[in-house]
């Protein structure tokens, strides 16, 4: 696994303080993207929270996920959450260190008061003293929120006084992209009222799964006002892979007004499936998206590979990127009309943009939203092992196509047959036999698709390097 680190610098630590009978929550920002370009410390909001206790609990839940590893928990993880201003709301996002849980707190317009919300994305400092202060917040007295530096600090401070080295494994960055692609295929499967939501979530085990991951997938199915367990993926069922990974939701349970559960469309695999669990809060939403298994991160799911493999999607993505304007809800039809593309090509371009962190997906609104991850997320494409291997096979002339059948000569000389059945490619390799397309295309099917679409190899073989599956 390729790892690197990034310096995340803040003017000062984020802090919750009281002065002159008023409480102030100052969240410090790092370098980030805005409509005016990259800024060192952008300012996205200065106003009041309508439900301070709810917002504090939600922010702590996002920070909990950023600091957690639900698989191999003995290894440390510490990633500052990402904040995005979308003009009418603030979104706080994080990803677990193990790569299997994505968290997002949406503070909607109803949760904010008395200030304009800006546009852009950056990291936000959530340090241990701040966590302790937020956990002690005992009332809903007015709380002023500032996301970004004080106005005075913008003009008087010369440089950052707080700097962190954040580990950035490629697996984590790929997972951030894959989680958005998977969520885009979800449907609402169940909605529980507050009392049933609290009862169900409090009944879940909290113990970690440890190094080996979960013993197997669990399933739940809507029953009356609640959910009941089932032993197999019957119609309407939702997978609950590693129920202890929902522990962060415990932070907000007493404020919950409903629980919504989302799962993938169509038939469910016996081996498990991803799902999203959304707690509805006053003026806010907290969502956790879980990978198909506690020991299986999002990074290997392969949902983005087809979009990455085509030059057409890359060109369309460049055009669509120009038209995005930090919208909280990306309208595919409007983009298609503005760009002169079909809705299908726009969706493929959005997937492509998702791989570099430029869009996320909101299951509650069934829509993409614009944001720019403050990391070198373009590495997702360069360091994806199956994508690199597929390009190497194409560059080596190892792929031939004859009608519906493609033949790929592997590095060890073995021949693999790739067959096209109505646009779905199957392969004779071990990867396909094991996952049956459940984790995206294998490198051989990807190489055949590249050749069929005329996908050019964008790098020299020497630059592509190794990395196979």
Buried (B, 14 or more C-beta within 10 A) or exposed (E): EEEEEBEBBBBBBBBBEEEEEEBBBBBBBBBBBBEEEEBBBBBBBBBBBBBBBBBBBBBBBBBBBBBBBBBBBEEEBEBBBBBBBBBEBBBBBBBBBBBBBBBBBBBBBEBBEEBEBBBBBBBBBBBEEBBEBBEEBEEBEBBBBBBBBBEEBBEEBEEBEBEBEBBBBBBBBBBBBBBBBBBBBBEBBBBBEBEBBBBBBEEBEEEBBBEEBBEEBBBBBBEEEBBEEBEEBEEBBBBBBBBBBBBBBBBBBEBBEBBBBBBBEEEBBEBBBBBBBBBBBBBBBBBBBBBBBBBBBBBBBBBBBBBBBBEBBBEBBEBBBEBBEBBBBBEBEEBBEBBEBEEEBBBBBBBBBBBBBBBBBBBBEBBBBBBBBBBBBEBBBBBBBBBBBBBBBBBEEBBEBEEEEBBBBBEEEEEBBBBBEEEEBBBBBEBBEEBEBBBBBBBBBBBBBBBBBEBEBEEEBEEBEEBBB
